[in-house]
């Protein structure tokens, strides 16, 4: 178990303004929420006693927790009611440091309940850039609609140093974390490369130690009918340490299924499938993926690659459903969807198409939003300007309720047709033409499949098209430039939330 140590220099004692005796220097911020408890942390510039009062409304306190005198104050409040909003006030018993309507936390609903909820997921955050701050501002705007956030690693840049958290994490997210629980996973930049440690990460984040080794490198928690797991692909990645982690993940996921948790969601930093600013990570691809898919994990969330990407429904590195965004799981067809959301501060380009990815887009900043209601899970990527560029749905046998608030804006419209059909591959100047018309600016994807669902070629991969009429062309060749055999093919065109699939006959 990691020992939390405090290493303050004189310069670090000043974070958000001039500090007076006993005044808060970091926080308060909320961690480790459950249906019946929550932890609130705050730092003071000088040693003092600590006290937190909590209640159903600000100023109407139900109880108080006293913590040991010092500069680091971590108060765990227990005996709370599930799915309840509590306000809090921190002080040293004599002087109030923080209070008011913006200081609150909300406990989780009862485990197994089918209440609708949603959360945010973003990685590669704290580089101090205007991009990071724009994403944080959008998160603040979205915050009232969601219950918590997952941090997908590389929370600060570049070596996980305490000074980097003080400069680029706490000042940027202070208005969020005082009432919004951030659940983290380790990234490579959260580790001091010279020391091979992540002291600041383990100091600032309080996560469960619900594994036999009692470490915070990997952990899990429940929210309603979902079970969420954070894995470590940075430190405990070889030998007995890796074996212990994988064995725990197997038993933890099996236990979640025995308890009736409907959705299994896992996060770690380095994606097994990506072709953005990084390539497929062998460690997670070869070690994590087989374990997670065998356990029936539904969704994997990663960062590291500074782009937005999403896979098809995959099993054993193969596509099991060729639809670009709808993935039914009826208990017979296995499969996992892998999402990369690594542009919470950093931004990069797509390096090229990936055969297992249904969506790829670079040169953007934002975060993934996951909605869950009963047996339906929906995901979308929201850019820092509020635009949504990707949608997907996983459904299980049972309730498939609509869970998002309908937009008041005009829904996107798509009209598409194609010609000639059939068309001849032997004629050098003949091409299949796919004409479509959209009424909004939208990302467009177009993929050609063969009759067994294998990708033949990708005509578009999420490029933004303005409103109006457009035309795509296919010359009857595969991704390697070779002429395809004659026979039946399918193309699937997706523009925003609209999808159209059609048959095409290729003749000699």
N, C-alpha and C positions, 0 to 999 in steps of 0.2 A: 504494500500500500504506500502511496506517495506521501511523504511528509511535507506539509505546507510550510514554507519559510518566508519570512519577510525581509527583503533586502532593499532598504530605502536609502538613497543618497539625498543630500540636501536639495538638489535640484528636482528630484522626483516628488518631493513633498508638495509641490505646487502643480496642480493638474488643470483645473478649470478656473483659476482665478486666485487671488490672494487668500491664503488660509489663516484663520485665526485659531486660537486655542480650542481644541476639541472639534473643530469643524470638519465635515466630511471631505476627504480628498479623492475617494473613488466610491462610486455607487450612490445610493443603494441599488442593488440589482437582484433579480429573482432567479433562483435555480431549483432544480430537483423537485418539481411539482408532482404531486400524485393526487388520488382522490381524497386523501385525508391529511396531507401535510404539504409544506413548502418551506424552502430555505431562502432567507434574505441576507445578503452580504453587504457590508459597507466598511470602508477604511477611514480612519481619522488621522489627521496629521500628527497628532501627539497621543500618547497613551491615555485612555480614559475608559470608564465603565461603559457598558452598552446595554440598551434596553429597547425592545420593540413592543408596541401595543398594536392590536389588530381588532377589527370589528366589521360589522355589516355595512357601516357607513363611516365616513371620516369624522372623527370626534366622538363616535359612540362605540367605545371599546368593549370587547367581550373578554379580553385577557391580555396578558403580557408575558414576555420571555426575557429573562436576564441572561447576559453572556459575560464571559470572563473579561476583565479589564485588559486593555491592550490597544493596539492600533488596527488589528484585524478583527472584525466582528461578524460572526456567522451564526445566525439565529434560526434554528429549525422549529417551526410551529407545527404542532401535531394536534390530533383530535378534531380536525376540521370536517365540515360536511362536503360531500362530493358536489361537483358542478356548481360551485358557489363563488361569488366574487367577494373578496375580503380587502378592505383598506388597511393600511398600516402606517405607523409613525415611528421613526427611530430617534433615539435621544441618548444622553448619558445619565438619564434619570432626573437631571435638573434643567438641561438645555435641549430643546427640540432641534434636531438637525434637518429632518425632512418630514413633511406631512402635507396633506392636501388631496384633492380628487385624482391626481395623476399617480399616486402611490398606492398600488393595489396589485393583487395577483388573483388568479382564478384556478381553483382546484379542478382536477380531471373528473369527468363523469364516471359513474360506476363501471368497473371493468366488465366488458361484454355487452354493454348497452349499444343500441343501434342508432344513437343520436347522430345527426349529421355534423360533420366538422371538417375543417380544412387547415392546412399548415403551409408554410413557406420553406423552401430549401435553396440554399445558395452557398457556393464555395468561392475561394480565391478572392478574399475581401479586402483586407486592410493594407492597401498600398499608399493611402493618403491622397489618392488622385481625386480629381473632380468626378470621374466615373464612379468611384466608390461612393462618394457623397450623394450623387444623383440616384444611385440604386437605394441607398439608405433612406433618402427622402421618399422614394416610391414605396418602400417597405412601411414607412410611417403612415402614408396615405392608405395603404392596404390593411394595416394592422387591425382595425376594428372588425374586419371580416374573418380573422383567422385566430387560431388557438395557441400556436407556438411556432418556432422556426428551427430548422436543422442547419447547422453550419458544417459544410462538407469539406473542411480542411483548408489549409493555408489561410488561416484566420487573420494572420498578420504576415508582413514581409519585412526582412528577408530571412532571419534566423530564429524566429520565435522568442526574441528577447523581451524582457520585461519593459524596457523603454519603448519598444514598438507597440505594445499593448497600450501603454500610457499615451502614446502619441496618436495612433491611428485606429484604435479600437474603442476605448471608453469614451473619448470625446465625440466620436461619430455616432455611436449607438446608445448613448446615455439616456435619451428620451424614450427609447424602446425597451431597454433591458430593465428599467425600473418596474415594469409590469408585464413584460413579455418574455417568457422563458426561452432561452437559446440553448439547444442541445447540440454539443460539438462532437466532431471526430477529428483525429489528428491528421494534419497534412505535412508534407515534407518541409515546408517553410515554417512550420510550428516547432521544428526540431533544430536545436543549435548544432550545426554540422560539425563544429570542432569538438564539442563535448558529447554529442550523441544523446542529448537529454532534451526534455521539454519542460523545464522547471516552471516557466511562467504559465504555460497552458494548465499544468496541474495545480498551480497556485490559484488561478482565477476561476477555473471551472470546477463546479461541484457536481459530480455525476455518481450514479449508483455504483456500488462495489458488489454487485450480485453475481459474482463468479467465484469459483473455489480458490483462485489465487488472490482474491481481494484487491485487485488492481482496478484503476479507473481507465485503463487503455481501451477496454471494451466493456460494454454494458448493454442493458435493454430496459425498456419501460413500456407500459400499456397506456393506450388512450382509447376509450370506448371499446369498439370491437377490432382494434388494430394493435399489433405488437410490433414495436420498432427496436431495431438492433443497431448499435454502433460498433464497427470492427476497427482494428488497428492494422494498417498496412505499412507502418513506418518503423516501429520499434520492436515489437514482439513478432518477428517475421521469420524466424529460423529455429531449427532444432526443437527442443522440448517446449519452448515458449510458444511457437506456432502450433505445435500439436495440442497443447493445452487450450489455446484459443479456439481452434477448430472443434475440439471435442466439446467445449462449453457451448459453442454455437449450435452444434447438433442437438445437444440435450435441451438447450434453452428454447429452440424453435419447436422441438417435439413437445415440450411442456406447454408452450403457447397453444399448439394445436389441440392438445388434450383438454385444455381449459376452454376451448371453444372460440378462441380469437380468430376472427374471420380473415383478417388481412395481415400478411407478413411482409414487412418493409425493412430493408437493410440499407445502411449507409456506410461508406468508407471513401477514402480520398481518390485513389488512382483507378480509373475505369478500366474494366477488361476489354471494352470495345470503344474505340474513338479514333478519329483521324483529323483532329484539330491541331492544337499546338503540341500535342503528344500523340503517341501511338498506343496500341493495345498494351496494357500492363501485364507482363507474364505472370507475376506473383499472384495477382488477384484472378487472372483468367484461369490459371492452372490449379490454384489451391482453394480460392474462395468459391468460384462459380459452381464446381461440382457439388460441394456441400450444400450450397444455398438452393440449387435447383432440386437436389434430392429431397430437401426438406419442404419443397413447395412454395418457396418465396415468390411473392407476386411482383415486387418492385424493388429495384436497386438504384440508389441515388449516389452519384459521385461528382467530384469536382475535377481539379488538376488541369484538365484541358480547358482553355479559356474560351469556350464556345457553348452553344446549346445543341445537344444531340439527343436522339431517342431511337432505340432499337425497335425492330419488329418483336413479336412474341417469339422468344428463343428457347431452345433446349439443346444442350450438348453442342453449342456453337452452330446450331442450325435453325433456320426460320421454320416455325411450325404454323404460322398464320401470315399470309402475304398481304393482308389488308394493311393499308398505311396507318390506320389509327383506331380500329375497333378490334378488341381482343377478348373474345368469350372464353371463359374457363369454366367448363361445366363439370369438373371433377374427373373427366376422362382425358382431355387434352392437357398435358403439362405445359409449362412455359413461364418465362420471366421477362419482364420489360426492364431495360437498362436505360437510365436517363443520366446525361451529363449536364450539370448546371454549374459551370465553373467560371462565370463572368460576373460575379458580384462586385468586382472592383477591377480586375484585369480583363482585358479583351484581346482576342486574337482571331486568326483566320482559319477557315477550314482548309486542310491540306489536300483534300480530294475525297471522292466518294468512298464509303465503307460498305461492303456488301451486306452487312447485317443491320445497317441503320436505316430507319424509315424517314428520319428527319435530321438534317444537319444545317446549321447556320452559324456563321462567324461574324466578327466585327460588330458586336452588340454587347449590351450590358443588361443584366436583369436577374431574374430568379424563377424557379419552378414553383407552381402552386398545385397542391394535391388536395382534391375534394373526395371525401368518403361519405357515403350514405348507404347503410345496409350492405347490399351485395354489389354496389356500384362504386368504382373508383375512377375519377376523372383527373387528368392532368393537363396543365397548360403552362407555357413559358411566357412570362410577362416582362417586357422590356422596361427600362427606366422611364420611358415616356408614357407608359400605360398600355402600349399596343401589345396585343396577344398574337404570337406567331406560330403557335403549335397547339394542337388539341389531340388527346387520345383518351380512350375509354377501355377499362378492363371490367368485365361483368362476370359475375358468378351466378349459378343457377339460383333463382329466387328474386328478391326485390331489385328492380332496376330503376328506382325512383329518380326523377330529375332533381338535381341538388344545387344548381346554380341559380342565382337570381337572374331572371330574364333581362337582357340588355334593352335599354330604351332607344338605342341607336338602331338604324336600319340593318337588318341581317344581311350578310353577304349573299349575293345571288350568282349562280353559275349556270351558264348555258354552253354546252359543248357538242360538237359534231365532228365527223371525220370523213375523209375521202382520199383516194379511191379505196374501195373495199369490195373485193379483194384487190391487192396490188402486187406487182411483179418485181421480185428482187433482181431478176436478170436484166431488167431495163435500167440502165445507169441513171437516167434522169427522172425516174419515177420514185416518189416518196409518199409515205403516208402523211397526210396533213391533218392535224388536230386543231380545230378552231374553237376558241372559247371566249366568252364575254363575261366580265365581272364588273360590278357596280361600285366596288371599293378597292383601295390599294391593299393587296393581299400577297402573302407568300405562296408560291406555286411549286408543287411537286408533280412530276410525271415519270412513271416507271413502266417499262414493258416487261411482261412475264411470259414464260412459256406455259404449256398446259399443266405442268406439274408444280407450278408456283415458283420456279427459279427465276431470279432476276436476270433478264437478258441485257438491259441497258437502262440507264437513267437519263431522261431527257432534261429534267430540271430537278434541282435539289433545294428547294426553299427560297429561290431568288424572288425578290419583291417585284411584282408587276403592278403598274398603275391601273386605275379603273379604265375600262374600255375593251376593245376586241383585240385578241392576240392569236398568233398561230405558232404551233410547234410542229417540227417535222422529224420523222424517223425514216432513215434510209435503208432499213432492213438489215442493219449490221449490229453485232453485239458490242459489248464494252471494249473488246479488243480490236474492233474494226473488221471483224470477219463477217461475211455474209451468212445470215441465219438459214437453216434448212426450211424448206417449204412446210406449211402446216398452219395450225391454229395458234394464235397468240392473243394476249390481253394487254390492254394498256389501262392504267389507273391514273386519273388526273385529280389532284386535290388542290383546291384554292381556299385557304382559310378553313372554315368548318365544312365546306361542301366537297363531296367526292363523287366522281363518276367513273364507272368501269365499263369497258366495251370490248367486244371481240373483234379481232382482225384476222383475215385469212391471207396468208402469204402464198403466192403461187409462182411457178417457174417463169 
